[in-house]
Amino acid sequence: MITSIILKKLKSAFTDLLPIILVIAFFQIFVLKQPLPQMGEVLFGALLVVAGLTLFVQGLEMGLFPIGEAMAQALARKGSLFWLLSFAFALGFSTTVAEPALIAVASEAAKIAGQGGLIDPSPESLKQYAFGLRMSVAFSVGLAILIGVMRIIRGWPIHYLIIGGYVIVMLMTIIAPKEIIGIAYDAGGVTTSTITVPLVAALGVGLASSIRGRSPLVDGFGLIAFASLLPMIFVMGYGLIIFG
């Protein structure tokens, strides 16, 4: 029984990765016309990816989604707006700080800024720049989730908030230092990754399920959009302070 379930999960993960494998194989064989270097290591790495994806998806289904929904529902029943909003901000902030993609991008951005002479290339300066970038993004995501939760509670139309946010993004793009614009736009993507998305999505669905008159389908989703929008604004603001 357990073996059957494991094999089914592995098959599902392999099916999800199959398009990527086919694309790489096609270009390697028919376009580049070269064998893959270190074939043994590549195949072993692919097996690790399949196993890791299987465990990750299973962990989401068993742990992160249920706990996110359960905490949102419990806080909604408690009836305390302060604690609900505090939880929303803390969840957005803490999950973003832990995002591996953000850590990698912040570190790489610091190295490039140091090599380009924008900041002092000393290790301490690079560390401070990367840390400041991460904290700016994490704070913005926490604030974004807080606003998203308020939207669910109050029933605000999501399109007004999203359109207004992107108007601000476009205006800030005009005045922000050009060195930070690309990083700011990428920050909006890396924040909505493996850790943040499951918990935030579960929070929205659980909260909308617990409030009378709210639909989990209509009101429960949309938090991720805020989580990818505000980091662009805050990172460009961070650039104005650092490079301005």
DRENDO-1510 file (C-alpha; in Angstrom, 1 decimal, always signed):
<recs>
REC; n; res; u; v; w
REC; 1; MET; +0.0; +0.0; +0.0 .
REC; 2; ILE; +2.7; +2.5; +1.0 .
REC; 3; THR; +4.9; +1.4; -1.9 .
REC; 4; SER; +2.0; +2.0; -4.3 .
REC; 5; ILE; +1.4; +5.5; -2.9 .
REC; 6; ILE; +5.2; +6.3; -3.1 .
REC; 7; LEU; +5.4; +5.1; -6.7 .
REC; 8; LYS; +2.3; +7.1; -7.7 .
REC; 9; LYS; +3.8; +10.3; -6.2 .
REC; 10; LEU; +7.1; +9.6; -8.0 .
REC; 11; LYS; +5.3; +9.1; -11.2 .
REC; 12; SER; +3.4; +12.3; -10.8 .
REC; 13; ALA; +6.6; +14.3; -10.1 .
REC; 14; PHE; +8.4; +12.7; -13.1 .
REC; 15; THR; +5.4; +13.6; -15.3 .
REC; 16; ASP; +5.6; +17.2; -14.1 .
REC; 17; LEU; +9.3; +17.4; -15.0 .
REC; 18; LEU; +9.0; +15.5; -18.3 .
REC; 19; PRO; +8.5; +18.6; -20.4 .
REC; 20; ILE; +11.7; +20.2; -19.1 .
REC; 21; ILE; +13.6; +16.9; -19.7 .
REC; 22; LEU; +12.3; +16.7; -23.3 .
REC; 23; VAL; +13.1; +20.3; -24.1 .
REC; 24; ILE; +16.7; +20.0; -22.8 .
REC; 25; ALA; +17.1; +16.6; -24.6 .
REC; 26; PHE; +15.8; +18.0; -27.9 .
REC; 27; PHE; +18.1; +21.0; -28.0 .
REC; 28; GLN; +21.1; +19.0; -26.7 .
REC; 29; ILE; +20.7; +16.3; -29.3 .
REC; 30; PHE; +19.2; +18.0; -32.4 .
REC; 31; VAL; +20.4; +21.6; -32.1 .
REC; 32; LEU; +23.7; +21.5; -30.3 .
REC; 33; LYS; +24.3; +17.9; -31.4 .
REC; 34; GLN; +26.5; +17.1; -28.4 .
REC; 35; PRO; +26.1; +14.5; -25.7 .
REC; 36; LEU; +25.4; +15.8; -22.2 .
REC; 37; PRO; +28.6; +16.4; -20.2 .
REC; 38; GLN; +28.9; +14.2; -17.2 .
REC; 39; MET; +25.9; +12.1; -18.1 .
REC; 40; GLY; +26.1; +10.0; -14.9 .
REC; 41; GLU; +26.0; +13.1; -12.6 .
REC; 42; VAL; +23.2; +14.7; -14.6 .
REC; 43; LEU; +21.0; +11.5; -14.4 .
REC; 44; PHE; +21.7; +11.2; -10.7 .
REC; 45; GLY; +20.8; +14.9; -10.2 .
REC; 46; ALA; +17.6; +14.4; -12.1 .
REC; 47; LEU; +16.6; +11.5; -9.9 .
REC; 48; LEU; +17.3; +13.7; -6.8 .
REC; 49; VAL; +15.1; +16.4; -8.3 .
REC; 50; VAL; +12.2; +14.0; -8.8 .
REC; 51; ALA; +12.6; +12.6; -5.3 .
REC; 52; GLY; +12.9; +16.1; -3.9 .
REC; 53; LEU; +9.8; +17.4; -5.7 .
REC; 54; THR; +7.8; +14.4; -4.6 .
REC; 55; LEU; +8.7; +15.0; -0.9 .
REC; 56; PHE; +8.2; +18.7; -1.2 .
REC; 57; VAL; +4.7; +18.4; -2.7 .
REC; 58; GLN; +3.8; +15.8; -0.1 .
REC; 59; GLY; +5.0; +18.0; +2.6 .
REC; 60; LEU; +2.8; +20.9; +1.3 .
REC; 61; GLU; -0.3; +18.7; +1.3 .
REC; 62; MET; +0.4; +17.2; +4.7 .
REC; 63; GLY; +1.8; +20.2; +6.6 .
REC; 64; LEU; +1.9; +23.7; +5.2 .
REC; 65; PHE; -1.6; +23.9; +3.5 .
REC; 66; PRO; -3.5; +22.5; +6.5 .
REC; 67; ILE; -1.7; +24.6; +9.1 .
REC; 68; GLY; -2.1; +27.8; +7.1 .
REC; 69; GLU; -5.9; +27.2; +6.7 .
REC; 70; ALA; -6.3; +26.1; +10.3 .
REC; 71; MET; -4.6; +29.1; +11.8 .
REC; 72; ALA; -6.5; +31.5; +9.6 .
REC; 73; GLN; -9.8; +29.9; +10.6 .
REC; 74; ALA; -8.9; +29.9; +14.3 .
REC; 75; LEU; -7.9; +33.6; +14.3 .
REC; 76; ALA; -11.0; +34.5; +12.4 .
REC; 77; ARG; -13.2; +32.7; +15.0 .
REC; 78; LYS; -11.2; +34.5; +17.7 .
REC; 79; GLY; -12.6; +37.7; +16.3 .
REC; 80; SER; -9.5; +39.8; +17.0 .
REC; 81; LEU; -8.5; +42.0; +14.0 .
REC; 82; PHE; -5.3; +43.0; +15.7 .
REC; 83; TRP; -4.0; +39.4; +16.0 .
REC; 84; LEU; -5.2; +38.4; +12.6 .
REC; 85; LEU; -3.4; +41.3; +10.9 .
REC; 86; SER; -0.3; +40.7; +13.1 .
REC; 87; PHE; -0.3; +37.1; +12.0 .
REC; 88; ALA; -0.7; +38.1; +8.4 .
REC; 89; PHE; +2.3; +40.5; +8.5 .
REC; 90; ALA; +4.5; +38.1; +10.5 .
REC; 91; LEU; +3.7; +35.2; +8.2 .
REC; 92; GLY; +4.6; +37.3; +5.1 .
REC; 93; PHE; +7.8; +38.7; +6.7 .
REC; 94; SER; +9.1; +35.4; +8.1 .
REC; 95; THR; +8.4; +33.3; +5.0 .
REC; 96; THR; +10.1; +35.8; +2.7 .
REC; 97; VAL; +13.2; +36.0; +4.9 .
REC; 98; ALA; +13.5; +32.2; +4.6 .
REC; 99; GLU; +13.0; +32.2; +0.8 .
REC; 100; PRO; +16.1; +30.5; -0.8 .
REC; 101; ALA; +15.5; +32.3; -4.1 .
REC; 102; LEU; +15.5; +35.7; -2.4 .
REC; 103; ILE; +18.7; +34.9; -0.4 .
REC; 104; ALA; +20.4; +33.9; -3.7 .
REC; 105; VAL; +19.3; +36.9; -5.6 .
REC; 106; ALA; +20.2; +39.3; -2.8 .
REC; 107; SER; +23.6; +37.8; -2.5 .
REC; 108; GLU; +24.2; +38.0; -6.3 .
REC; 109; ALA; +22.9; +41.6; -6.5 .
REC; 110; ALA; +25.3; +42.6; -3.8 .
REC; 111; LYS; +28.3; +41.0; -5.7 .
REC; 112; ILE; +27.3; +42.8; -8.9 .
REC; 113; ALA; +26.8; +46.1; -7.2 .
REC; 114; GLY; +30.3; +45.7; -5.6 .
REC; 115; GLN; +31.9; +44.8; -8.9 .
REC; 116; GLY; +30.2; +47.8; -10.6 .
REC; 117; GLY; +31.6; +50.2; -8.0 .
REC; 118; LEU; +28.1; +51.1; -6.7 .
REC; 119; ILE; +29.0; +50.0; -3.2 .
REC; 120; ASP; +32.1; +49.2; -1.3 .
REC; 121; PRO; +33.2; +45.7; -2.5 .
REC; 122; SER; +34.3; +44.7; +1.0 .
REC; 123; PRO; +32.6; +41.5; +2.4 .
REC; 124; GLU; +31.0; +43.4; +5.2 .
REC; 125; SER; +29.5; +46.0; +2.8 .
REC; 126; LEU; +28.2; +43.3; +0.5 .
REC; 127; LYS; +26.7; +41.5; +3.4 .
REC; 128; GLN; +24.9; +44.7; +4.7 .
REC; 129; TYR; +23.6; +45.5; +1.2 .
REC; 130; ALA; +22.2; +41.9; +0.7 .
REC; 131; PHE; +20.7; +42.0; +4.2 .
REC; 132; GLY; +19.1; +45.4; +3.6 .
REC; 133; LEU; +17.7; +44.2; +0.3 .
REC; 134; ARG; +16.2; +41.1; +2.0 .
REC; 135; MET; +14.7; +43.0; +4.8 .
REC; 136; SER; +13.1; +45.6; +2.4 .
REC; 137; VAL; +11.5; +42.8; +0.4 .
REC; 138; ALA; +10.4; +40.9; +3.6 .
REC; 139; PHE; +8.8; +44.0; +5.1 .
REC; 140; SER; +7.0; +44.7; +1.8 .
REC; 141; VAL; +5.6; +41.2; +1.6 .
REC; 142; GLY; +4.5; +41.3; +5.2 .
REC; 143; LEU; +2.7; +44.6; +4.5 .
REC; 144; ALA; +1.3; +43.1; +1.2 .
REC; 145; ILE; -0.2; +40.2; +3.0 .
REC; 146; LEU; -1.7; +42.5; +5.7 .
REC; 147; ILE; -3.4; +44.6; +2.9 .
REC; 148; GLY; -4.6; +41.4; +1.2 .
REC; 149; VAL; -6.2; +40.2; +4.4 .
REC; 150; MET; -7.9; +43.5; +4.9 .
REC; 151; ARG; -9.2; +43.2; +1.4 .
REC; 152; ILE; -10.7; +39.8; +2.2 .
REC; 153; ILE; -12.3; +41.1; +5.4 .
REC; 154; ARG; -13.6; +44.3; +3.9 .
REC; 155; GLY; -14.5; +42.9; +0.5 .
REC; 156; TRP; -12.5; +45.5; -1.4 .
REC; 157; PRO; -12.3; +44.9; -5.2 .
REC; 158; ILE; -8.9; +43.4; -6.0 .
REC; 159; HIS; -8.6; +45.0; -9.4 .
REC; 160; TYR; -8.5; +48.6; -8.0 .
REC; 161; LEU; -5.7; +47.7; -5.6 .
REC; 162; ILE; -3.7; +45.9; -8.3 .
REC; 163; ILE; -4.1; +48.6; -10.9 .
REC; 164; GLY; -3.2; +51.3; -8.4 .
REC; 165; GLY; -0.2; +49.4; -7.3 .
REC; 166; TYR; +1.2; +49.0; -10.8 .
REC; 167; VAL; +0.6; +52.7; -11.5 .
REC; 168; ILE; +2.9; +53.4; -8.5 .
REC; 169; VAL; +5.4; +50.8; -9.9 .
REC; 170; MET; +5.5; +52.6; -13.2 .
REC; 171; LEU; +5.9; +56.0; -11.7 .
REC; 172; MET; +8.7; +54.8; -9.4 .
REC; 173; THR; +10.4; +53.1; -12.4 .
REC; 174; ILE; +10.8; +56.6; -13.9 .
REC; 175; ILE; +12.6; +58.1; -10.9 .
REC; 176; ALA; +14.4; +55.0; -9.4 .
REC; 177; PRO; +18.1; +54.5; -10.1 .
REC; 178; LYS; +18.5; +52.3; -13.2 .
REC; 179; GLU; +20.9; +50.0; -11.3 .
REC; 180; ILE; +18.0; +48.9; -9.0 .
REC; 181; ILE; +15.1; +48.6; -11.4 .
REC; 182; GLY; +15.9; +45.1; -12.8 .
REC; 183; ILE; +16.6; +43.8; -9.2 .
REC; 184; ALA; +13.3; +45.3; -8.1 .
REC; 185; TYR; +11.3; +43.6; -10.8 .
REC; 186; ASP; +13.0; +40.3; -10.2 .
REC; 187; ALA; +12.3; +40.7; -6.4 .
REC; 188; GLY; +8.6; +40.5; -7.2 .
REC; 189; GLY; +9.1; +37.1; -8.6 .
REC; 190; VAL; +11.6; +35.5; -6.2 .
REC; 191; THR; +9.5; +36.4; -3.2 .
REC; 192; THR; +6.6; +34.2; -4.4 .
REC; 193; SER; +8.4; +31.0; -4.3 .
REC; 194; THR; +8.5; +27.6; -2.5 .
REC; 195; ILE; +7.9; +28.7; +1.1 .
REC; 196; THR; +5.8; +31.8; +0.8 .
REC; 197; VAL; +3.2; +30.7; -1.8 .
REC; 198; PRO; +1.7; +27.6; +0.0 .
REC; 199; LEU; +1.3; +29.3; +3.4 .
REC; 200; VAL; +0.0; +32.6; +2.0 .
REC; 201; ALA; -2.5; +30.8; -0.4 .
REC; 202; ALA; -3.7; +28.6; +2.5 .
REC; 203; LEU; -4.1; +31.7; +4.7 .
REC; 204; GLY; -6.3; +33.4; +2.1 .
REC; 205; VAL; -8.5; +30.4; +1.5 .
REC; 206; GLY; -8.8; +29.6; +5.2 .
REC; 207; LEU; -9.7; +33.1; +6.0 .
REC; 208; ALA; -12.3; +33.5; +3.2 .
REC; 209; SER; -13.8; +30.2; +4.3 .
REC; 210; SER; -14.3; +31.4; +7.8 .
REC; 211; ILE; -16.0; +34.8; +7.1 .
REC; 212; ARG; -19.6; +34.9; +6.2 .
REC; 213; GLY; -20.3; +36.3; +2.8 .
REC; 214; ARG; -16.8; +35.6; +1.5 .
REC; 215; SER; -16.1; +33.0; -1.2 .
REC; 216; PRO; -12.8; +31.0; -1.0 .
REC; 217; LEU; -12.7; +31.0; -4.8 .
REC; 218; VAL; -13.5; +34.7; -5.3 .
REC; 219; ASP; -11.9; +36.2; -2.2 .
REC; 220; GLY; -9.5; +33.6; -1.0 .
REC; 221; PHE; -7.0; +34.0; -3.8 .
REC; 222; GLY; -5.1; +37.2; -4.8 .
REC; 223; LEU; -2.8; +37.4; -1.8 .
REC; 224; ILE; +0.1; +36.3; -4.0 .
REC; 225; ALA; -0.4; +39.1; -6.4 .
REC; 226; PHE; +0.1; +41.6; -3.5 .
REC; 227; ALA; +3.2; +39.7; -2.4 .
REC; 228; SER; +4.8; +40.1; -5.8 .
REC; 229; LEU; +3.7; +43.8; -6.3 .
REC; 230; LEU; +4.9; +45.6; -3.2 .
REC; 231; PRO; +8.5; +44.3; -3.3 .
REC; 232; MET; +9.0; +46.1; -6.6 .
REC; 233; ILE; +7.9; +49.4; -4.9 .
REC; 234; PHE; +10.0; +48.9; -1.8 .
REC; 235; VAL; +13.1; +47.7; -3.6 .
REC; 236; MET; +13.1; +50.8; -5.8 .
REC; 237; GLY; +12.6; +52.9; -2.7 .
REC; 238; TYR; +15.6; +51.1; -1.2 .
REC; 239; GLY; +17.6; +51.9; -4.3 .
REC; 240; LEU; +16.6; +55.6; -4.0 .
REC; 241; ILE; +18.0; +55.6; -0.5 .
REC; 242; ILE; +21.2; +53.6; -1.3 .
REC; 243; PHE; +22.1; +55.0; -4.7 .
REC; 244; GLY; +20.3; +58.4; -4.5 .
</recs>
